[in-house]
Amino acid sequence: MSSKLVLKPLWSNGSCTYAITFKKMSAEDRREVEQLADAAGYVRDDDIWAPPRVAGRVSEFFRTMANAGFGLQFDDPEDAPFDLQRLHLSADTRGELEWLRDFELHRLSGWTPVQAEGRLDGHHFYFRARGSYWRFELGGNERHTRSPRWWHEESWPSVTGFEAGYMSDEEAVRCILKAIDLFRNGDNSHFKPEHPEYERTILEGWSAGALSLRIVTIRLGISAKEAVARMRKGGIELPYTADREVQYVESLPVRRLKPRPS
């Protein structure tokens, strides 16, 4: 299949249109493709096509094209920088986001959960909103194999207990901006081992889901069962995976520190 319809997404505050290129396509085939697009509800202005607003019509057009024997190609490289115009934002929020220093947003998408990733002050960040909470984590990595060094979690107004997972772009970005302000301008001393609240901070990190129990035991130098006991004593809610995590951590070899040379 050599002839293709190439669609390059063009974003404007959350709305998408396509810049169209006909690749190795005869005039007759081009007319047929244009007729299929018209039937699907696309609004065509020369080589700029606005997709139909009716749910399902966009994918219906793509299926029709494939059934008619035409190829489709999206000119949107995976390694291209995230286009902030993909997001539907107010003018004030967009301005704050675009002028934020030492900040990169690599993605923001999804429902239940809404998720975002990027870089802040040279560190990877991860944002997640689901159920009735949202959380911002800083200092992990893209593969989620490294635990964060700082996090912030907040409850989200919820009637059913699921509203956070359906945040709008505007709401998610406002949460991210709030977390960044707290990180840069708040008191973060309780994330340092010498702080008297450091142990509680780490235990609350497991409760919230920012840390695994394995990381908690390493950072605090205690056993899994001791971590559970201290959480119960401190009135910190145990995660629903607590029993399973305790069994897993207790089955691992004990990590022993190497003796210092005399």
C-alpha positions as CSV (number, residue, x, y, z in Angstrom):
1,M,0.0,0.0,0.0
2,S,1.8,3.1,-1.2
3,S,-0.8,5.9,-1.2
4,K,-1.5,7.4,2.2
5,L,-3.3,10.2,3.9
6,V,-0.9,11.9,6.3
7,L,-2.5,13.8,9.2
8,K,-0.4,16.1,11.3
9,P,-2.2,17.2,14.5
10,L,-2.4,21.0,15.1
11,W,-3.5,22.0,18.6
12,S,-5.0,25.2,19.8
13,N,-6.0,25.2,23.5
14,G,-7.2,21.7,23.6
15,S,-8.8,21.6,20.1
16,C,-7.3,19.5,17.4
17,T,-7.3,20.0,13.6
18,Y,-5.2,18.2,11.1
19,A,-2.8,19.5,8.4
20,I,-3.4,17.1,5.5
21,T,-1.0,15.7,3.0
22,F,-1.9,13.3,0.2
23,K,1.1,11.0,-0.3
24,K,1.5,9.2,-3.6
25,M,-2.3,9.5,-4.2
26,S,-4.0,9.9,-7.6
27,A,-6.5,12.7,-8.2
28,E,-9.3,10.1,-8.3
29,D,-8.3,8.6,-5.0
30,R,-8.0,12.0,-3.5
31,R,-11.5,12.9,-4.4
32,E,-12.8,9.6,-2.9
33,V,-10.9,10.3,0.3
34,E,-12.4,13.8,0.5
35,Q,-15.9,12.4,0.0
36,L,-15.3,10.0,2.8
37,A,-14.1,12.8,5.0
38,D,-17.2,14.9,4.2
39,A,-19.5,12.0,4.9
40,A,-17.8,11.5,8.3
41,G,-18.4,15.1,9.2
42,Y,-15.0,16.7,8.8
43,V,-14.9,20.4,8.0
44,R,-12.3,20.9,5.3
45,D,-10.6,24.2,4.6
46,D,-8.1,23.4,1.8
47,D,-5.4,21.3,3.6
48,I,-6.7,21.9,7.1
49,W,-9.4,19.5,8.3
50,A,-11.3,19.9,11.6
51,P,-12.6,16.5,12.9
52,P,-16.3,15.9,13.7
53,R,-17.4,16.8,17.2
54,V,-19.7,13.8,17.4
55,A,-18.2,11.0,19.6
56,G,-17.1,8.0,17.5
57,R,-17.1,9.7,14.2
58,V,-13.3,10.2,14.1
59,S,-12.5,6.5,14.5
60,E,-15.4,5.6,12.1
61,F,-13.7,7.6,9.4
62,F,-10.4,5.9,10.1
63,R,-12.1,2.5,9.8
64,T,-13.8,3.5,6.6
65,M,-10.5,4.6,5.1
66,A,-8.9,1.3,5.9
67,N,-11.8,-0.7,4.5
68,A,-11.5,1.4,1.3
69,G,-7.8,0.4,1.0
70,F,-6.3,3.7,1.9
71,G,-3.3,4.1,4.2
72,L,-3.2,6.5,7.2
73,Q,-0.1,8.0,8.7
74,F,0.1,10.3,11.7
75,D,2.9,12.8,11.6
76,D,3.4,13.1,15.3
77,P,6.7,11.6,16.4
78,E,6.7,9.9,19.8
79,D,9.9,11.7,20.8
80,A,8.5,15.2,19.9
81,P,8.2,17.6,22.8
82,F,4.7,17.7,24.4
83,D,2.7,20.4,22.8
84,L,1.1,22.4,25.6
85,Q,-1.6,23.5,23.2
86,R,-3.0,20.0,23.6
87,L,-4.4,21.1,26.9
88,H,-7.6,23.1,27.4
89,L,-6.5,25.8,29.8
90,S,-7.6,29.3,30.9
91,A,-5.3,32.1,29.8
92,D,-4.0,32.7,33.3
93,T,-3.2,29.0,33.9
94,R,-1.5,28.7,30.5
95,G,0.6,31.7,31.2
96,E,1.8,30.3,34.5
97,L,2.6,27.0,33.0
98,E,4.5,28.3,30.0
99,W,6.5,30.8,32.0
100,L,7.4,28.3,34.7
101,R,11.2,28.1,35.0
102,D,13.1,24.7,35.0
103,F,10.0,22.8,34.2
104,E,9.1,20.4,31.4
105,L,5.7,18.7,30.9
106,H,6.2,15.4,28.9
107,R,2.6,14.2,29.1
108,L,-0.8,14.8,30.7
109,S,-3.6,12.4,29.8
110,G,-6.0,9.7,30.9
111,W,-8.9,9.1,33.1
112,T,-9.0,7.1,36.3
113,P,-6.2,7.9,36.8
114,V,-5.3,11.2,35.3
115,Q,-1.5,11.1,35.0
116,A,1.3,13.5,34.1
117,E,5.1,13.3,34.0
118,G,7.9,15.7,33.3
119,R,11.0,17.4,34.8
120,L,11.2,19.9,37.6
121,D,14.5,21.5,38.7
122,G,16.3,18.6,37.0
123,H,14.3,15.9,38.6
124,H,11.6,13.6,37.2
125,F,8.1,14.2,38.5
126,Y,4.9,12.1,38.4
127,F,1.4,13.3,39.0
128,R,-1.6,11.0,39.6
129,A,-5.2,11.7,40.4
130,R,-7.7,8.9,41.1
131,G,-10.6,8.3,43.5
132,S,-10.7,11.2,45.8
133,Y,-7.0,12.1,46.0
134,W,-4.2,13.5,43.9
135,R,-0.5,13.2,44.5
136,F,2.6,14.8,43.1
137,E,5.9,13.0,43.4
138,L,9.4,14.3,42.8
139,G,12.7,12.5,42.4
140,G,11.8,9.1,41.0
141,N,12.3,8.1,37.4
142,E,10.4,7.4,34.2
143,R,10.3,3.6,34.8
144,H,9.1,4.0,38.4
145,T,12.0,1.9,39.6
146,R,13.3,4.7,41.8
147,S,11.2,6.1,44.7
148,P,10.5,9.8,45.1
149,R,12.3,12.0,47.6
150,W,9.5,14.5,48.0
151,W,5.7,14.2,47.5
152,H,2.5,16.0,48.3
153,E,-1.0,14.5,48.4
154,E,-4.4,16.1,48.8
155,S,-8.0,15.1,48.9
156,W,-10.2,16.2,46.0
157,P,-13.8,17.2,46.5
158,S,-15.8,14.1,45.9
159,V,-19.4,12.9,46.2
160,T,-19.0,9.4,44.8
161,G,-15.3,8.9,45.7
162,F,-14.1,8.9,42.1
163,E,-14.1,12.5,40.9
164,A,-10.4,13.0,41.1
165,G,-9.9,10.5,38.3
166,Y,-11.9,12.7,35.9
167,M,-10.1,16.0,36.4
168,S,-10.0,18.5,33.5
169,D,-6.8,19.7,32.1
170,E,-7.3,23.0,33.9
171,E,-7.8,21.2,37.3
172,A,-4.9,18.9,36.9
173,V,-2.5,21.7,35.9
174,R,-3.7,23.8,38.9
175,C,-2.9,20.9,41.2
176,I,0.6,20.5,39.6
177,L,1.3,24.3,40.0
178,K,0.2,24.1,43.6
179,A,2.5,21.2,44.4
180,I,5.4,23.0,42.7
181,D,4.8,26.1,44.8
182,L,4.8,24.0,47.9
183,F,8.0,22.3,47.0
184,R,9.8,25.4,46.1
185,N,8.5,27.7,48.8
186,G,7.2,25.5,51.6
187,D,9.0,23.9,54.6
188,N,10.3,20.6,53.4
189,S,12.6,19.9,56.4
190,H,10.5,16.9,57.5
191,F,11.8,15.0,54.4
192,K,15.3,15.1,55.9
193,P,16.5,12.2,58.1
194,E,17.6,14.6,60.9
195,H,14.1,16.0,61.3
196,P,12.0,14.6,64.3
197,E,9.1,14.0,61.9
198,Y,11.1,12.2,59.3
199,E,10.0,8.7,60.4
200,R,6.3,9.7,60.3
201,T,6.8,11.3,56.9
202,I,8.2,8.1,55.5
203,L,5.5,6.0,57.0
204,E,2.8,8.3,55.7
205,G,4.5,8.0,52.3
206,W,3.8,4.2,52.3
207,S,0.2,4.9,53.5
208,A,-0.3,7.3,50.6
209,G,1.3,5.0,48.0
210,A,4.3,7.2,47.2
211,L,6.7,4.6,48.7
212,S,6.8,0.8,48.9
213,L,7.2,-1.0,52.2
214,R,10.6,-2.2,51.0
215,I,11.8,1.4,50.6
216,V,10.4,2.3,54.0
217,T,12.4,-0.4,55.7
218,I,15.6,0.6,54.0
219,R,15.2,4.4,54.7
220,L,14.2,3.9,58.3
221,G,16.4,0.8,59.0
222,I,13.5,-1.2,60.6
223,S,11.7,-4.4,59.7
224,A,8.4,-4.6,57.8
225,K,6.6,-5.7,61.0
226,E,8.1,-2.9,63.0
227,A,7.0,-0.4,60.4
228,V,3.4,-1.7,60.7
229,A,3.6,-1.5,64.5
230,R,4.8,2.1,64.4
231,M,2.1,3.1,61.9
232,R,-0.6,1.6,64.2
233,K,0.9,3.3,67.2
234,G,1.0,6.6,65.3
235,G,-2.6,6.3,64.0
236,I,-1.4,6.2,60.3
237,E,-3.7,4.3,58.0
238,L,-2.2,1.1,56.6
239,P,-2.5,0.6,52.8
240,Y,-4.8,-2.2,51.7
241,T,-1.8,-4.1,50.4
242,A,-0.1,-4.1,53.8
243,D,-0.3,-7.8,54.6
244,R,0.9,-8.8,51.1
245,E,3.8,-6.4,51.2
246,V,4.9,-7.5,54.7
247,Q,5.0,-11.1,53.5
248,Y,7.1,-10.1,50.5
249,V,9.5,-7.9,52.4
250,E,10.0,-10.5,55.1
251,S,10.9,-13.1,52.5
252,L,13.7,-11.0,51.1
253,P,17.4,-11.4,52.3
254,V,18.3,-8.9,55.0
255,R,20.3,-6.0,53.7
256,R,23.3,-5.6,55.9
257,L,25.5,-2.5,55.9
258,K,29.2,-3.2,55.1
259,P,31.4,-2.5,58.2
260,R,33.4,0.6,58.0
261,P,37.2,0.2,57.6
262,S,39.0,0.6,60.9
